[in-house]
């Protein structure tokens, strides 16, 4: 496991929050995913060792919670809310517009490796539907115009990254 | 009758220009003064205030908070834990988000008062994984409160110590169920526990007595301790005290969050006056009043019966618009106030498609440990999705109902009810639309209808 020193110290700190080490399973998975981008195979026995539990105890958690992913995804993760209030306000159109912008389908990595688009369930911002979570940032009332703006921004940031 | 004015006691500072989520701003507005006074009082007195207030939990079930605290096993000799349920995930609900992002210290103060009242030494805030900024804001707020001696060791010199940690979920709706949440906090799959024996108040986190309260509920506790339980009962209506925050989404002109005295506003006032009525050229068709698992109401239907008003029994004959928005009245008309998430659907919506959307949610979110729920939710999704995207048959309504009827009461947790109520109520209220769907889907859809599944 090749984790950043900051991740390792966060891991040691968070374990102290609980009387039982096993409770730190979700926090450790979050920290590792934030560092590496996904949960690699080797992370499972590593966490198990760290928390003095069995690898199956970690594996069953990884496979239960939708936010943990076993495979790498695009650099940016676009999560479009699929649930009723957003769908009523055009969430499916929003998702399709993103797919078209990045020439990809939900659940896949775009051909340039830049984005992964996913449908997710209710993001608890139903009053500003349709909503989209891009990495950590929530975007509200994402209609066709806003999809265009957000996509342009992502493409611009990609171009800047490639230049530098 | 015109709608009453909003009464913002919890959302007092939400969206207020210039109000920031740091400690200095909170204290400029009187923050932590209630905690300072509370820690000089006897914990039992604080619990009594909450009992007197009649406060009902704001997470969805509406269980009286004082009763919940009263059930805690205080003789076990084990530590008592308090968990803040900030796993706001019931579709249509979006109130706790704003408290945590814009006014986190209100939650922390309410939490610390509740911890002091119940002799809790360790609290956890279980926040949705999809709110990373919320988690960071709360962590920063706790650090500020700790530095100011409102959280941590020897709080305000009283000798009382209590720590709060943030724990992030990871995208599973079932973590909103309190025993599922406890399992998740223990580092496991969020499979709810069977009650009895695993009542959190007796055998909760680490098999210790545990209080699980919703974010908004704990903010109400702060208000109650500040103003007294008696004063709190003057807000709202008997049995439904305090305010309620309604989260309105879907097809209205002004969706959003609105805080009113409980029971003082009707559905019609809320939707037509407060939210500006239907979108131009459309009419209301259906509304789900308390989060997506609440049973749907059909505009045009009538509810008749007798109800208690003070000491008298009076007749009521209500349309959807006339129903007062409180736990008891909504229960009387066969649905529930739940989490306050009001989802509005207008005449562009096909109810089969709306149900297919809801069924996809519950199928995705079933934890899978009870067969009726795991299989039932899946099959309700498969049938409604097939109706929309494949072959629709006249007998599908009866088939769906038979699946839905076999789930409730046969599962460990209330998810079984939550996933079957939409199907049962959609078919009971809009059976004509389900029977007519094979024909209806051949016709062109309204141009302004959105794809729902």
HADDOCK unambig.tbl for C-alpha pairs under 7 A between the chains (distance, minus, plus):
assign (segid A and resid 17 and name CA) (segid B and resid 165 and name CA) 6.83 0.50 0.50
assign (segid A and resid 22 and name CA) (segid B and resid 186 and name CA) 6.35 0.50 0.50
assign (segid A and resid 22 and name CA) (segid B and resid 187 and name CA) 5.32 0.50 0.50
assign (segid A and resid 23 and name CA) (segid B and resid 185 and name CA) 5.69 0.50 0.50
assign (segid A and resid 23 and name CA) (segid B and resid 186 and name CA) 4.25 0.50 0.50
assign (segid A and resid 23 and name CA) (segid B and resid 187 and name CA) 4.07 0.50 0.50
assign (segid A and resid 24 and name CA) (segid B and resid 187 and name CA) 6.23 0.50 0.50
assign (segid A and resid 25 and name CA) (segid B and resid 187 and name CA) 5.08 0.50 0.50
assign (segid A and resid 26 and name CA) (segid B and resid 187 and name CA) 6.17 0.50 0.50
assign (segid A and resid 27 and name CA) (segid B and resid 168 and name CA) 6.90 0.50 0.50
assign (segid A and resid 60 and name CA) (segid B and resid 189 and name CA) 6.86 0.50 0.50
assign (segid A and resid 61 and name CA) (segid B and resid 188 and name CA) 5.96 0.50 0.50
assign (segid A and resid 61 and name CA) (segid B and resid 189 and name CA) 5.40 0.50 0.50
assign (segid A and resid 64 and name CA) (segid B and resid 189 and name CA) 6.23 0.50 0.50
assign (segid A and resid 65 and name CA) (segid B and resid 170 and name CA) 5.53 0.50 0.50
assign (segid A and resid 65 and name CA) (segid B and resid 171 and name CA) 5.89 0.50 0.50
assign (segid A and resid 65 and name CA) (segid B and resid 172 and name CA) 5.79 0.50 0.50
assign (segid A and resid 66 and name CA) (segid B and resid 170 and name CA) 6.54 0.50 0.50
assign (segid A and resid 66 and name CA) (segid B and resid 171 and name CA) 5.34 0.50 0.50
assign (segid A and resid 66 and name CA) (segid B and resid 172 and name CA) 6.60 0.50 0.50
assign (segid A and resid 67 and name CA) (segid B and resid 170 and name CA) 5.11 0.50 0.50
assign (segid A and resid 67 and name CA) (segid B and resid 171 and name CA) 5.38 0.50 0.50
assign (segid A and resid 83 and name CA) (segid B and resid 91 and name CA) 6.97 0.50 0.50
assign (segid A and resid 83 and name CA) (segid B and resid 357 and name CA) 6.60 0.50 0.50
assign (segid A and resid 83 and name CA) (segid B and resid 361 and name CA) 6.74 0.50 0.50
assign (segid A and resid 84 and name CA) (segid B and resid 357 and name CA) 6.05 0.50 0.50
assign (segid A and resid 84 and name CA) (segid B and resid 358 and name CA) 6.43 0.50 0.50
assign (segid A and resid 85 and name CA) (segid B and resid 92 and name CA) 6.51 0.50 0.50
assign (segid A and resid 85 and name CA) (segid B and resid 249 and name CA) 6.04 0.50 0.50
assign (segid A and resid 85 and name CA) (segid B and resid 250 and name CA) 5.16 0.50 0.50
assign (segid A and resid 85 and name CA) (segid B and resid 343 and name CA) 6.66 0.50 0.50
assign (segid A and resid 87 and name CA) (segid B and resid 450 and name CA) 6.99 0.50 0.50
assign (segid A and resid 87 and name CA) (segid B and resid 451 and name CA) 6.87 0.50 0.50
assign (segid A and resid 87 and name CA) (segid B and resid 452 and name CA) 5.25 0.50 0.50
assign (segid A and resid 88 and name CA) (segid B and resid 250 and name CA) 5.98 0.50 0.50
assign (segid A and resid 88 and name CA) (segid B and resid 450 and name CA) 6.12 0.50 0.50
assign (segid A and resid 88 and name CA) (segid B and resid 452 and name CA) 6.61 0.50 0.50
assign (segid A and resid 89 and name CA) (segid B and resid 250 and name CA) 6.58 0.50 0.50
assign (segid A and resid 90 and name CA) (segid B and resid 450 and name CA) 5.61 0.50 0.50
assign (segid A and resid 92 and name CA) (segid B and resid 451 and name CA) 6.25 0.50 0.50
assign (segid A and resid 121 and name CA) (segid B and resid 361 and name CA) 6.63 0.50 0.50
assign (segid A and resid 122 and name CA) (segid B and resid 89 and name CA) 6.43 0.50 0.50
assign (segid A and resid 122 and name CA) (segid B and resid 91 and name CA) 5.55 0.50 0.50
assign (segid A and resid 123 and name CA) (segid B and resid 130 and name CA) 6.90 0.50 0.50
assign (segid A and resid 124 and name CA) (segid B and resid 88 and name CA) 6.57 0.50 0.50
assign (segid A and resid 124 and name CA) (segid B and resid 89 and name CA) 5.99 0.50 0.50
assign (segid A and resid 124 and name CA) (segid B and resid 91 and name CA) 6.79 0.50 0.50
assign (segid A and resid 124 and name CA) (segid B and resid 92 and name CA) 6.95 0.50 0.50
assign (segid A and resid 124 and name CA) (segid B and resid 93 and name CA) 5.86 0.50 0.50
assign (segid A and resid 124 and name CA) (segid B and resid 94 and name CA) 4.77 0.50 0.50
assign (segid A and resid 125 and name CA) (segid B and resid 94 and name CA) 5.26 0.50 0.50
assign (segid A and resid 126 and name CA) (segid B and resid 92 and name CA) 5.62 0.50 0.50
assign (segid A and resid 126 and name CA) (segid B and resid 93 and name CA) 6.92 0.50 0.50
assign (segid A and resid 126 and name CA) (segid B and resid 94 and name CA) 6.43 0.50 0.50
assign (segid A and resid 126 and name CA) (segid B and resid 249 and name CA) 5.59 0.50 0.50
assign (segid A and resid 127 and name CA) (segid B and resid 247 and name CA) 6.96 0.50 0.50
assign (segid A and resid 127 and name CA) (segid B and resid 248 and name CA) 6.20 0.50 0.50
assign (segid A and resid 127 and name CA) (segid B and resid 249 and name CA) 4.71 0.50 0.50
assign (segid A and resid 127 and name CA) (segid B and resid 255 and name CA) 5.18 0.50 0.50
assign (segid A and resid 127 and name CA) (segid B and resid 256 and name CA) 4.75 0.50 0.50
assign (segid A and resid 136 and name CA) (segid B and resid 132 and name CA) 6.14 0.50 0.50
assign (segid A and resid 136 and name CA) (segid B and resid 133 and name CA) 6.98 0.50 0.50
